[in-house]
């Protein structure tokens, strides 16, 4: 137990909510990213919990008790890792040179040619900011291609010391699928220019679903967030992944997390990877392939050549579909596909937010998708209560119906922790669309989210736009649509309609053209849905579907249970609505 007065004084006056502030324990001592605010603080009615992501300072401050802290258990001290003895003239060094790798370049990059149990190995050392070895990754150097670790780390590999006699290739970073490819590119540039090259720590993913990273592998990409300072201010990220399906999937996931607009891909011209090009074609050819890397395609910006394989797959395999909504009748109407802007409307109290909650829980359960919520009308803690009710099918609070057990509450809490992030603007930050998308980008980069929910539009602040509101809405939706496509994220955007007109005692079913302020809600939506509470239950209407294979116009019925916030399936209703507007 100890008393950290500096930290308690610095956070004593913070309001409820989540905060990022400077850490008094390490402020002024950091060599990198000095302007970053590494101290995360979560303040609720009972306590303030803090943790510094730089120095590790952490603790719990019970509210109302001055300098009397319950200290969170210290993080376990990592086992000391020692690099093996460097052997410049051994079998492992010769093995590197046989693969075209410059031995001096390899050693300067953090490679240790060595031997373990009398067998040649290559050691790849991971070091911290103070050049201390924190982990070693080994591979055999006798043709067996075996890998193992000493220590544990989830960071990019590779040191990049500069040759003062060479020019720098600025504003560029290269990411390879493996350490040997990293060394191959460094070898190709060693007498030409200084270029920043790193390798992912564990190669391509082993689990692939529908040619995308399986959500179960999301945690393997923590290095993207941990090494985010390497990508700051870089406009050109070259992805030198292998020329196979796993390499394609890895490149796609990295591009999605790092912003596809600044990502490029190497064309190996039939070769497997960078090391293969170096061994077969030589340094000059590999260097040209890196320099001539092509932008990864953005939707609508490239010729059919970029989509040749996808085009052929459509011909051979048929129309692609999104993932299930969890309701077979809704699936007959539409499925959920990433890269789309999904506009949701409906009158107040008709159940828009509750239905989205249900969809998010369903895709989290069936497909492992993670979601970031930006829900202005309910605090994250109460929103979590509603999600817990959907998950368990039981009320959270005491009442007429039996509430969920402690075990069920704990299960829901754990599930929400693994699958859901909340954007919190209760601390006073203005919720601009730029701020929302910036946090969304961080959630993609750090957690690999596949969904972003913005609910609703009218809480978003904009004091910079001086023109017509319809133009402002159009510009905002363009930003959101581009975010969805660049990061391959499904964005649910909730917007309220104008007042309903009533005919024969029944309000009209609103659509995208009825949303207040702008026709852009209809025109820029990839998918459009209305949640409408009628006499026979809740009607789900699809009024926009840009891609026919993801759905069709029409409607289905669901039943809503207000006790547990769950929707249940009902029979398909005959659609007699006039969709020709």
N, C-alpha and C positions, 0 to 999 in steps of 0.2 A: 504494500500500500504506500502511496505517496500522494502529495498534493501538488498539482500543477497549476499554480496561481496565474501564471502568464496566460495559459490557454483559457482558464475560466474567466479571467478579466476580459479577454478579447471577444468572447462569445456571450457574455452575460446579458446583453441587451438585444440579442437576436429575437425576432418574432417567430411565431409558429411556422413550421415548414422546413424545407431542405435548403441548405445554403452551401456555397463554396467561398471560403475566405482564406486570407493569408495565415500561415502557421507561424506563431511567434517562436516556436522551437527551432525552426530551420530557416526562417526568413533571413536573407542576406548571406547565407552560406552555400546556396546552390550555385553550381557552375553553369547549368543549362536551364532554359525555360524559366528564367527568374521571375517573369511576370505572371506565371501560372499561380493559381490559388489552389493549393493542394489539400487544404483542410476541409473535409466534408463534415457538415453538422446537420443533424436532424433534431428539431425541437418539437416536442409535443407537450401535453398537459402535465406530464409526470417528470420528464427528464430531458436533458440534452445529451445526445450521443455524438461523439466526434471521433474522426480518424484521419490522420495525415497520410496521404498516398505517397509522400516522399520520404519522410523520416520515420514513419510508423507510430508516432505519438497518438495514443488513443485513450479513451475513457468515457465514463458516464457521469454526468453531473445531475444529481437529483435537484429538481426545481425547488427554489426557496432555501437551499442549504448552502451557505457560503463556505467555500474551501473544504468541503467534506465530500469527497468523491469515492465512488466505487470504481476501482480501476479495472478495465477489461483485461482479461488474461493476455499477457504478452504473447506475441507471435513466436512460435518455436524457432529456435536458432538453427539455421541450416547447417548440415554437416559440412565440415571443411573439405574443400575439393583441392587436390594438388595435381597440377599438370605433370605428365610423365617426363622423363628425360628425353630431350631432343636428340635425335639421331640423324644427322645430315647425310651420313654415308651408308645408311642401312638399307634393307630391302624396301621399307615403306617409302623412303625418299625416292628410290629408283622407280617404284610403282607409280608415284606421282608424275615423275618425268616421262615415263612411258606413255602416260595419258596426255602428254603435251603441256603439262602444267609447269610453269616456272617455279622452281623450289624456293627461291628467295622471295618471290611474290606471295607464295603460299604461307611462308613463315611470318612475313610481315602482316598477313591477314588474320593471323591467329591459329594457324595450323601447326600441329606438333607431330612430325613423323616419329614414330616410336615403336616399341615392341611390348607386348603383354603376354606373359606366360610363354615367352620365346617365339611368339608369332607376330608378324608385322601388322601394325595398326596405324591408322591415321586418327589423330585427336583434333577435334575442333573445339577450341576454348571459347567460352562465353565469359566476358569480363564485365564488371560494374564500372561506374564513373571514376573509381579510384584505381582501375586496372587490376583489381583483385579477381582471380579466377573463381567464378561462382558455380560453374557447371562445365562438364566435358562430355561431348558427344563423340563416340568412337565408331569407326567402321573398319572392317577387316581390309587388309591390303594384299590378300592372297587369292582373290577371285571368288570368295564365298559370298560377298556382299551381305555381311551381317552388321547390324547396328545395335548399340546399347549406350546407356547414359550413366554418368556419375554426377549426382546432383540433379536438380530440377530447375528448369527455367523456361519461360515462354516468351522469348525475345528473338528478334531477327539475329542471324549470325553474320559476322564479318567485320573486321577492322579495316579502315580506309585511310591509312597514312598517306600524305601527299608527297609527291616528288616535286621539289621547288623548281626544278628545271623544266617542268611540263606545264602546259596550259590546263585550266580546269574546264570540264564540261559542266557548266552551271545550270541550275534550275532543273536538274535531271537526276533521277534515282532509278536504279535497276533492281528488280526483285526476281530471284531465280527460284526454281523448285527444289534445288539441292545444292549442297556445298561445292561439289565438283563443278557444276555449271557456273557458280559464282566465281570460282578460281579460274575457270576457262576464260570468262569475259575479262577478268582482271589481267590475265596473261596476255590477251589480245590487245589490251590498251596500255601495257606497261611501258612501252617506249613511244607512245602516241599522245596520251592525255591522262589526266586524273579524272576518274569517273567513280561515282559512289555506287557500290554494288553490295547487296545483301542477299542472304538465302533465308527462306522460311525454315523454321526449326525441324519440322517433321514431314516434309514433302507434301505430296498430293493427298487428298482425303481418300479414305478407304470405303466410305459409304456414300453412294450416289443414288439419288432418287429423281427420276424424270430429268436427267442430265443437269441436276443441281445438287449442291451440297445438302446432304440429309441434315435436318435440324439438330439431330443428336450430336453432330460434329461441330456445332457452333462454338463450343468452348475451346476448341483447338486453334481458334483464330484470335485469342487474347493478345497475341503479339502485335496485331494491328493497332490496338488501343495503347498497349504498353509502350510502343515505340512511335507513338503518334507525332512526337516532336521531329522525327526524321522526315515526315511528310509535310510539315508546315511550310508554306510558302513555295512548295514545289509544284510547277505547272505541268511537268512531263514525267510520268511514272511508267517505265517500260517493264512489262511483265514477260519475263523470259521463262515461261513454264514449258513443260515437255509437249511435244507434238503428238499428243494422244488424247483420248477422251477425258482421262483424269486431269491432264494438264489444262484442257479447255475449261473444265468445271472449276478448277482452282483459279484460273485467270478470271473467270466470270465472277466468282465470289470476292476476290480481291478488288476487282474493278467496282463492284457494287458497294463495297465498304469504303473505298478510297475516292469515289466519284468517277464514274466512267468517262466523264468529259475530259479528264486529264490522263487517261490510261492508254497505253500503246501496247502492241503485241508484235513479237518477232516472228517473221516468216522464215522457217528453217529450210525451206526448199526441199522437203522430203527427208531431211535428217531428223533424228530423234530429239536432240537437245543441243545445248551450246557446246558441251564437251565433245559430242560427236562431230559437230561442225569443225571444231578446232583440230581434232585428230585427223579428219578426212580432208578438209578443204584448207585448213590453215588459219592463222591469226587474222590476216587481212580480210578474208571472206567473212569471218565471224564479226569482225569490227564493223564491216559495212552493213551486215544484217541488223546489228544493234542500232547503228546510226539511222538506218532506213526503216525502223520499226513503224508500223502503221497504226493510226488511231483505231481503237476498238469501236465498232459501229454503234452509232446512236440511231434510234428509230427515226426513219424518214430522212437520213442524211447521206445515204450511200446507195450505190448501184446494186443490182441483183447479184453481182459477183460475190459480194460480201455475205450473201444469204444462200449460196448455192446448196450447201449441205442441208440447211433448214428447209429450203424449197423442195429438195428431193424427198426429205422425210415426210413433208406434208402430203406429197404424192403417194408415197409408199404406205404411210401409217395412218393417214386421215387427219381430221381436224383435232387440234390439241384442246384439252379441257383444263380448267382450273381444278382446285381441290374441292372436296365436298363441303357444303354448308352445314352438314349434319342433319338435314331434312331432305328426304327423297323427293318430296313434292317441290320444294324450293330448288333443288338440283335440276329438276325438269325445266325450271324457269331460268336459272343462272347458276354458275359455279364461281369460285373465287380465284382470280388469277393476279399475280403480282405484276407490277409495272403499269397499273391502271389507276385512274382517278374515279372513285365511286362516290357520286353525289347522292346523299340521302335526305329526303324531305318528308314532311308530314306535319299535321297540326299539333300544337302543344297537348301533351297528355295522351297521344295516340301510341306511344311506346317505341319511338325511334331509337333512343339510347339503349333501352332494355334489349331490343332486338340485336343491335350491334354487339352488346355485351355477350349475348348468347352465341352469335357467330364467332366472336373472338375465342370464347371458351371452347367451342366445337372444333375450330381449326387448330387450337392449341393441343387439344386432346388427340385428334385424329392424325394431324400432320406435323405436330411439334412446333408450329409457328410461334414466334415471339412477337409481342405487340407493345407499342408505345402509345399511351393515351394522353391526349391533351383535352381534358374534359373540364370546362370552366364552371359548370353548374353544380358540381359536387366535389368536395375535398377528397383527396386520394384515399384517406382512411375510410370514409363512408362509401366511396366507390368500390374499395376492396371488400367491404361488407356485402354489397350487391353481387359482386363476382363470386364470393364465397357461397352465397345462396344459390346461384346458378350451378356451381360446381357440386354442391352437396344435395341440392333439392330440398333443403330445410331452412327455416328461418334462422337468422343469426341471433335475434333478440328474444327474450321471454315474451310469451303471448298465449293465444288460444291454442296454437298448434305446437307440437313438440319441437324444441329448438335443436340445432346441431350439437352433437357431443363435443367435448374438448378434443377428442381424437380427430373428429371430422373437421373441427376448426383448425387444428394444427396441420392437417393434410391440405386444406384449402390455402392456408397461409404459405406453406412450402411451395405449392403449385404456383401460386401467384408470384412468389419471389423468383421462381425459375422462368416464368413466361411473360410477366407484365412489368413495364416501366411506366411511371407517372410523371408527366410534366406538371410542375407545381408553380403557380403564379400568385399564390396567396401571400407571399412575402413582400409584394409591392412591385415586382418587375412587370413592365408593360408587355402584354402578350401581342407582339407584332408577328406578322407572318414570317419575317426573316428570322426572328428569335425561335419560333416554333420549328422551322425547318432546320435551323442550325442544331438545335437539340435533337431533332430527328436524325440528322446526319451522324451525330455522336452516338446515338443509340444503334444505328446500323453498324458503325465502325466498331463499337465496343461489344455489343450484344448480338449483332446479326439479326435485328428485327426484320420481319417481313410485312408487318402492318403498322400504319400510323393512323390514329383516329383523332380528328379535329372536330370538337363538338361543343357549341355550335359556332357558326360564322360571326354572329353579331357581337361576340365578346372581343373579337380581334381589333386591336388598336392601330390606327393609321393617322398620323398627323403630318405626314410629308406630302401626301397627294393633294394637289390643289385643284384638280380638274373634276369632271363629273364622276359620281360614285360608280356608275356603270363601267367606266374606263378603269377605275381602281380595282373593281372586282375582276375584270378581265385580266389585268396584269397579275393580280394575285393568283388566279387560277392557272395562269401560264406557269408561274413559279412552281406551284404545287404539282402540276402535271409533269413538268421537267424533273422535279425531285423524284417522283414516282418512277419515271423511266430510267434516270441515271442510276438510281440505287435499287431498281427492281423491287419496289415496295408497293403494296396495295394501300392506297390512301382512302379512308372513309372520311368524307367531309359533309357534315350536317349543316343544313341551312333551312331556315323557316320560310314557309310560303306567306303570301299575302292573305288577307282575311278571306274566308271561304264564302262562296255564294250558296244559298240554300234554295233547293227546289223540292217541293212536295215534302217539306220537313226534313230533308236529308242534305247534308253538305256534300259538295263536290269532291271527287278524288283529285287532289292537286298533283301536279307533275313539275318537271324542271322549268317549264315556261311560267309557272306560277310563283317561283321563288322571287322574293323581293329584290329590287335594286338592279338586276341585270339578266338579260337573256343568255349571258355567258355561262350561267349555271347549266343550261341545257346543252349549248353548243360545245363546251369544252369537256363535258363529262364523257368518260369512256363507258361507264355504266351509270345508270340512274335508277333509283328505287324510291318508292313511297311506302311508308308504313301508315295504314289507315284503319282506324278502329270503327268497324261497322256494327250492325245489329247481330251478325252471326259470328262475331269474333274479330280477329285482326287480319286484315287483308294485306298481303305483300304484293305490290305492283311494280313491275319492271317496265319503265318507260323509255329507257335508252340502253342500247347494246351496240357498241361500235363494231365489235367483232362477233359475227354470227355464231361461231363455234363456242363462245363462252356463255351464250344464252339466247333468249328471245323475248319479245314483248308479250306481256300477259300478266296473270295474277293467280295467287294461291291463297288459301286460308290457313291460319294458325290459331291456336288457342293460347291465351296468356293467363298464367297463374300468378296473381299478385302476392301470394303468400311467400313464394320462393323466387320470384322474378324469372321463372322459366317459361319458355314457349314449348308447346307441344304441337305435333303435326295434326292437321285436319285434312278433310277431303279437298281435292282440287275443285275450285269453283269454275263455273262457266264464265268465260271472259266476254262480256258484251259491252265493254267500254270502247268508246270511239277514240282510237289511238292516232287518228289522222288529224294532227293539229298544225 
